[in-house]
């Protein structure tokens, strides 16, 4: 009996090239799954910051609307650069503005609050940084609303 294989015989076992191709496909799939996980984590972080921004802005806006007379006189006005409210304000207004500024600073990366009221309307602005793509991007959210007087 001759141990040599003829041309028509079938191959037995797996070749080295086939194993390498299978490993390449497996590695490519693992990298793709890892990328999906990173994207999901980044999106969750961005959603968390957007939720915090909306909550902070809506809460202070409702409180300002309830005190439209003082808001129309500019007592709520503050800038991004001010760490706390101005000293000459009504103590309740000062406390509310300072609490909201602290909430923005603690809930958002580099978070800051600005309030600009005129006799007819107010704009609440929040500024923060979030990780988008490869770096940090500054974001600004503005909520403008009319003042209503009873």
Backbone as CSV, one residue per row, in Angstrom:
resi,resn,N_x,N_y,N_z,CA_x,CA_y,CA_z,C_x,C_y,C_z
1,UNK,0.837,-1.156,0.000,0.000,0.000,0.000,0.892,1.230,0.000
2,UNK,0.564,2.189,-0.799,1.340,3.402,-0.984,0.772,4.477,-0.066
3,UNK,1.659,5.142,0.776,1.218,6.174,1.717,1.115,7.543,1.078
4,UNK,1.500,7.714,-0.145,1.397,9.011,-0.796,-0.056,9.266,-1.184
5,UNK,-0.413,10.578,-1.044,-1.795,10.948,-1.374,-1.879,11.270,-2.851
6,UNK,-2.974,10.894,-3.421,-3.198,11.245,-4.810,-3.846,12.623,-4.868
7,UNK,-3.855,13.215,-6.051,-4.412,14.557,-6.230,-5.889,14.634,-5.870
8,UNK,-6.620,13.662,-5.949,-8.061,13.683,-5.716,-8.448,13.494,-4.269
9,UNK,-7.497,13.247,-3.366,-7.857,12.985,-1.972,-8.214,14.284,-1.254
10,UNK,-8.997,14.188,-0.203,-9.410,15.357,0.567,-8.383,15.660,1.645
11,UNK,-8.334,16.956,2.036,-7.370,17.392,3.030,-7.855,16.998,4.408
12,UNK,-6.962,16.645,5.271,-7.258,16.286,6.646,-6.681,17.364,7.558
13,UNK,-7.463,17.948,8.511,-6.952,18.948,9.439,-7.115,20.373,8.914
14,UNK,-6.566,21.336,9.688,-6.696,22.745,9.379,-5.310,23.306,9.100
15,UNK,-5.209,24.121,8.061,-3.925,24.712,7.725,-3.653,25.968,8.542
16,UNK,-2.397,26.354,8.606,-1.961,27.514,9.367,-2.614,28.802,8.857
17,UNK,-2.741,28.959,7.576,-3.349,30.162,7.007,-4.817,30.252,7.398
18,UNK,-5.519,29.158,7.404,-6.923,29.173,7.800,-7.088,29.571,9.265
19,UNK,-6.192,29.096,10.116,-6.228,29.463,11.530,-5.952,30.953,11.690
20,UNK,-4.994,31.497,10.955,-4.670,32.913,11.044,-5.837,33.781,10.561
21,UNK,-6.506,33.377,9.517,-7.666,34.119,9.020,-8.786,34.105,10.056
22,UNK,-9.024,32.961,10.670,-10.060,32.864,11.702,-9.726,33.761,12.893
23,UNK,-8.466,33.792,13.319,-8.051,34.651,14.422,-8.192,36.135,14.064
24,UNK,-7.877,36.482,12.831,-8.024,37.872,12.379,-9.486,38.292,12.435
25,UNK,-10.369,37.461,11.969,-11.809,37.771,11.998,-12.294,37.893,13.442
26,UNK,-11.833,37.000,14.315,-12.211,37.047,15.723,-11.704,38.330,16.387
27,UNK,-10.464,38.712,16.120,-9.891,39.931,16.695,-10.628,41.172,16.193
28,UNK,-10.949,41.200,14.904,-11.681,42.324,14.329,-13.055,42.457,14.993
29,UNK,-13.724,41.361,15.198,-15.033,41.368,15.862,-14.936,41.840,17.302
30,UNK,-13.903,41.415,18.025,-13.712,41.842,19.416,-13.452,43.349,19.495
31,UNK,-12.668,43.876,18.567,-12.415,45.319,18.536,-13.701,46.098,18.239
32,UNK,-14.501,45.583,17.345,-15.767,46.250,17.014,-16.693,46.278,18.230
33,UNK,-16.775,45.192,18.967,-17.616,45.137,20.165,-17.091,46.104,21.219
34,UNK,-15.773,46.170,21.386,-15.181,47.123,22.328,-15.496,48.559,21.952
35,UNK,-15.449,48.878,20.672,-15.773,50.227,20.211,-17.237,50.563,20.483
36,UNK,-18.111,49.630,20.294,-19.534,49.840,20.582,-19.728,50.119,22.072
37,UNK,-19.013,49.395,22.927,-19.124,49.606,24.373,-18.642,51.001,24.761
38,UNK,-17.529,51.447,24.185,-17.006,52.782,24.479,-17.971,53.877,24.021
39,UNK,-18.547,53.688,22.861,-19.511,54.656,22.346,-20.749,54.716,23.241
40,UNK,-21.209,53.576,23.704,-22.373,53.534,24.592,-22.072,54.229,25.915
41,UNK,-20.888,54.030,26.455,-20.497,54.671,27.706,-20.417,56.186,27.532
42,UNK,-19.823,56.630,26.447,-19.726,58.062,26.167,-21.116,58.674,26.009
43,UNK,-21.995,58.000,25.299,-23.359,58.498,25.106,-24.114,58.570,26.427
44,UNK,-23.894,57.609,27.300,-24.547,57.627,28.612,-24.059,58.817,29.436
45,UNK,-22.766,59.110,29.382,-22.228,60.261,30.110,-22.796,61.571,29.575
46,UNK,-22.899,61.688,28.268,-23.452,62.897,27.659,-24.927,63.046,28.036
47,UNK,-25.674,61.955,28.016,-27.089,62.003,28.400,-27.249,62.435,29.858
48,UNK,-26.358,61.965,30.716,-26.410,62.345,32.128,-26.192,63.845,32.293
49,UNK,-25.209,64.396,31.579,-24.956,65.833,31.698,-26.119,66.643,31.109
50,UNK,-26.702,66.189,30.018,-27.842,66.905,29.425,-29.057,66.871,30.354
51,UNK,-29.260,65.759,31.031,-30.354,65.664,31.995,-30.125,66.649,33.141
52,UNK,-28.881,66.719,33.641,-28.563,67.652,34.734,-28.776,69.094,34.293
53,UNK,-28.355,69.420,33.076,-28.527,70.778,32.556,-30.005,71.141,32.506
54,UNK,-30.816,70.272,31.945,-32.258,70.540,31.857,-32.887,70.693,33.238
55,UNK,-32.510,69.831,34.166,-33.076,69.892,35.517,-32.722,71.200,36.210
56,UNK,-31.453,71.581,36.148,-31.002,72.815,36.804,-31.696,74.029,36.188
57,UNK,-31.706,74.105,34.869,-32.296,75.260,34.188,-33.796,75.365,34.453
58,UNK,-34.502,74.266,34.365,-35.958,74.296,34.589,-36.286,74.665,36.030
59,UNK,-35.517,74.152,36.969,-35.794,74.441,38.382,-35.613,75.925,38.687
60,UNK,-34.508,76.507,38.280,-34.279,77.930,38.556,-35.263,78.799,37.767
61,UNK,-35.624,78.385,36.564,-36.588,79.157,35.767,-37.942,79.215,36.463
62,UNK,-38.387,78.124,37.008,-39.679,78.110,37.709,-39.652,79.005,38.936
63,UNK,-38.535,79.010,39.642,-38.426,79.846,40.838,-38.345,81.331,40.464
64,UNK,-37.677,81.617,39.363,-37.618,83.010,38.898,-39.004,83.470,38.440
65,UNK,-39.732,82.620,37.736,-41.084,82.987,37.291,-41.991,83.295,38.484
66,UNK,-41.805,82.560,39.568,-42.619,82.779,40.762,-42.278,84.099,41.447
67,UNK,-41.121,84.659,41.132,-40.667,85.921,41.728,-40.363,86.929,40.617
68,UNK,-41.303,87.065,39.686,-41.092,87.889,38.491,-40.762,89.343,38.789
69,UNK,-41.333,89.909,39.843,-41.094,91.320,40.142,-39.622,91.578,40.452
70,UNK,-39.032,90.744,41.295,-37.614,90.918,41.623,-36.723,90.586,40.425
71,UNK,-37.139,89.596,39.651,-36.360,89.241,38.457,-36.352,90.392,37.463
72,UNK,-37.509,91.053,37.292,-37.604,92.174,36.351,-36.713,93.339,36.768
73,UNK,-36.440,93.443,38.066,-35.560,94.494,38.578,-34.082,94.097,38.531
74,UNK,-33.790,92.902,38.012,-32.409,92.470,37.841,-31.769,91.841,39.066
75,UNK,-32.557,91.507,40.087,-31.975,90.947,41.304,-31.396,89.541,41.111
76,UNK,-31.847,88.817,40.105,-31.327,87.471,39.855,-30.111,87.474,38.926
77,UNK,-29.814,88.594,38.327,-28.755,88.646,37.316,-27.401,88.257,37.898
78,UNK,-26.705,87.407,37.189,-25.374,86.948,37.562,-24.654,86.501,36.293
79,UNK,-23.340,86.486,36.322,-22.568,86.082,35.145,-21.882,84.750,35.383
80,UNK,-21.377,84.173,34.309,-20.629,82.919,34.415,-19.423,83.079,35.338
81,UNK,-18.765,84.219,35.291,-17.512,84.422,36.022,-17.697,84.620,37.515
82,UNK,-18.891,84.982,37.953,-19.138,85.170,39.383,-19.323,83.812,40.057
83,UNK,-18.494,83.553,41.054,-18.609,82.283,41.775,-19.836,82.254,42.671
84,UNK,-20.223,83.426,43.174,-21.413,83.536,44.015,-22.209,84.750,43.569
85,UNK,-23.435,84.840,44.097,-24.306,85.973,43.762,-23.764,87.251,44.390
86,UNK,-24.151,88.369,43.836,-23.706,89.660,44.357,-24.256,89.882,45.767
87,UNK,-23.480,90.533,46.603,-23.821,90.686,48.024,-25.057,91.542,48.268
88,UNK,-25.383,92.484,47.406,-26.484,93.399,47.630,-27.859,92.821,47.360
89,UNK,-27.942,91.574,46.982,-29.227,90.960,46.644,-30.054,90.658,47.888
90,UNK,-31.323,90.417,47.666,-32.203,89.890,48.679,-31.612,88.558,49.170
91,UNK,-31.588,88.297,50.498,-30.966,87.064,51.011,-31.563,85.776,50.420
92,UNK,-32.868,85.760,50.182,-33.487,84.566,49.584,-33.020,84.381,48.138
93,UNK,-32.933,85.485,47.385,-32.465,85.429,46.006,-31.005,84.997,45.983
94,UNK,-30.190,85.580,46.869,-28.771,85.219,46.954,-28.606,83.733,47.230
95,UNK,-29.368,83.229,48.179,-29.288,81.806,48.529,-29.678,80.920,47.346
96,UNK,-30.754,81.275,46.659,-31.209,80.492,45.513,-30.177,80.503,44.383
97,UNK,-29.654,81.674,44.064,-28.670,81.775,42.983,-27.400,81.006,43.347
98,UNK,-26.929,81.156,44.603,-25.714,80.454,45.023,-25.903,78.942,45.023
99,UNK,-27.056,78.490,45.481,-27.346,77.049,45.468,-27.356,76.507,44.042
100,UNK,-27.937,77.260,43.129,-27.999,76.823,41.732,-26.616,76.854,41.093
101,UNK,-25.822,77.878,41.413,-24.450,77.926,40.892,-23.646,76.730,41.403
102,UNK,-23.816,76.371,42.668,-23.121,75.212,43.232,-23.586,73.920,42.582
103,UNK,-24.886,73.813,42.308,-25.413,72.615,41.646,-24.812,72.471,40.250
104,UNK,-24.704,73.584,39.533,-24.111,73.542,38.187,-22.635,73.148,38.263
105,UNK,-21.920,73.704,39.227,-20.489,73.407,39.354,-20.241,71.967,39.770
106,UNK,-21.113,71.413,40.616,-20.884,70.043,41.090,-21.446,68.979,40.144
107,UNK,-22.486,69.308,39.403,-23.120,68.321,38.519,-22.489,68.245,37.137
108,UNK,-21.818,69.320,36.720,-21.299,69.414,35.360,-19.799,69.702,35.397
109,UNK,-19.070,69.131,34.456,-17.634,69.395,34.369,-17.428,70.853,33.972
110,UNK,-16.735,71.610,34.811,-16.516,73.042,34.609,-17.839,73.787,34.451
111,UNK,-18.858,73.366,35.189,-20.189,73.959,35.072,-20.270,75.354,35.658
112,UNK,-21.022,76.218,34.987,-21.232,77.587,35.442,-22.631,78.042,35.030
113,UNK,-23.178,78.965,35.814,-24.533,79.480,35.597,-24.488,80.978,35.348
114,UNK,-25.351,81.423,34.446,-25.523,82.852,34.197,-27.017,83.119,34.079
115,UNK,-27.461,84.222,34.697,-28.864,84.616,34.597,-28.892,86.069,34.139
116,UNK,-29.674,86.334,33.118,-29.818,87.697,32.595,-31.297,87.995,32.430
117,UNK,-31.811,88.866,33.290,-33.228,89.228,33.239,-33.395,90.678,32.812
118,UNK,-34.415,90.907,32.018,-34.850,92.249,31.626,-36.230,92.449,32.242
119,UNK,-36.828,93.598,32.087,-38.181,93.779,32.641,-39.240,92.852,32.038
120,UNK,-38.960,92.247,30.898,-39.983,91.402,30.266,-39.635,89.916,30.201
121,UNK,-38.359,89.560,30.232,-37.994,88.147,30.133,-36.652,87.868,30.800
122,UNK,-36.366,86.582,30.944,-35.096,86.135,31.533,-34.487,85.062,30.650
123,UNK,-33.153,84.991,30.687,-32.422,83.912,30.026,-31.514,83.259,31.058
124,UNK,-31.721,81.978,31.271,-30.859,81.182,32.141,-29.898,80.442,31.219
125,UNK,-28.596,80.612,31.462,-27.584,79.963,30.624,-26.704,79.087,31.488
126,UNK,-26.435,77.896,30.991,-25.513,76.978,31.652,-24.373,76.672,30.691
127,UNK,-23.160,76.670,31.228,-21.967,76.379,30.428,-21.238,75.225,31.100
128,UNK,-20.761,74.276,30.293,-20.023,73.124,30.811,-19.168,72.536,29.702
129,UNK,-18.339,71.577,30.060,-17.519,70.865,29.080,-17.935,69.396,29.095
130,UNK,-17.968,68.825,27.897,-18.226,67.389,27.837,-17.329,66.756,26.794
131,UNK,-17.084,65.474,27.014,-16.209,64.741,26.107,-16.983,64.338,24.872
132,UNK,-16.602,64.928,23.759,-17.199,64.577,22.480,-16.043,64.280,21.546
133,UNK,-16.109,63.175,20.841,-15.044,62.689,19.961,-13.742,62.600,20.750
134,UNK,-12.692,63.278,20.331,-11.381,63.080,20.943,-11.055,64.074,22.050
135,UNK,-11.836,65.139,22.229,-11.458,66.157,23.200,-12.628,66.671,24.003
136,UNK,-12.362,67.733,24.748,-13.384,68.389,25.551,-13.983,69.536,24.742
137,UNK,-15.289,69.589,24.683,-15.976,70.625,23.936,-16.846,71.427,24.890
138,UNK,-16.730,72.752,24.819,-17.564,73.604,25.661,-18.972,73.658,25.089
139,UNK,-19.928,73.487,25.976,-21.334,73.508,25.595,-22.018,74.661,26.337
140,UNK,-23.001,75.261,25.713,-23.805,76.294,26.366,-25.278,76.011,26.067
141,UNK,-26.073,76.035,27.114,-27.510,75.825,27.001,-28.201,77.092,27.483
142,UNK,-29.082,77.645,26.682,-29.836,78.852,27.031,-31.319,78.519,27.117
143,UNK,-31.931,78.959,28.191,-33.373,78.813,28.362,-33.943,80.209,28.575
144,UNK,-34.715,80.672,27.602,-35.310,82.012,27.670,-36.803,81.866,27.910
145,UNK,-37.312,82.683,28.817,-38.732,82.595,29.144,-39.253,83.984,29.520
146,UNK,-40.549,84.225,29.292,-41.137,85.534,29.632,-41.431,85.609,31.134
147,UNK,-41.408,86.808,31.650,-41.817,87.044,33.048,-43.297,87.404,33.044
148,UNK,-44.047,86.797,33.952,-45.479,87.064,34.042,-45.754,87.774,35.360
149,UNK,-46.540,88.792,35.287,-46.879,89.564,36.481,-48.358,89.393,36.787
150,UNK,-48.649,89.260,38.060,-50.055,89.088,38.487,-50.737,90.415,38.644
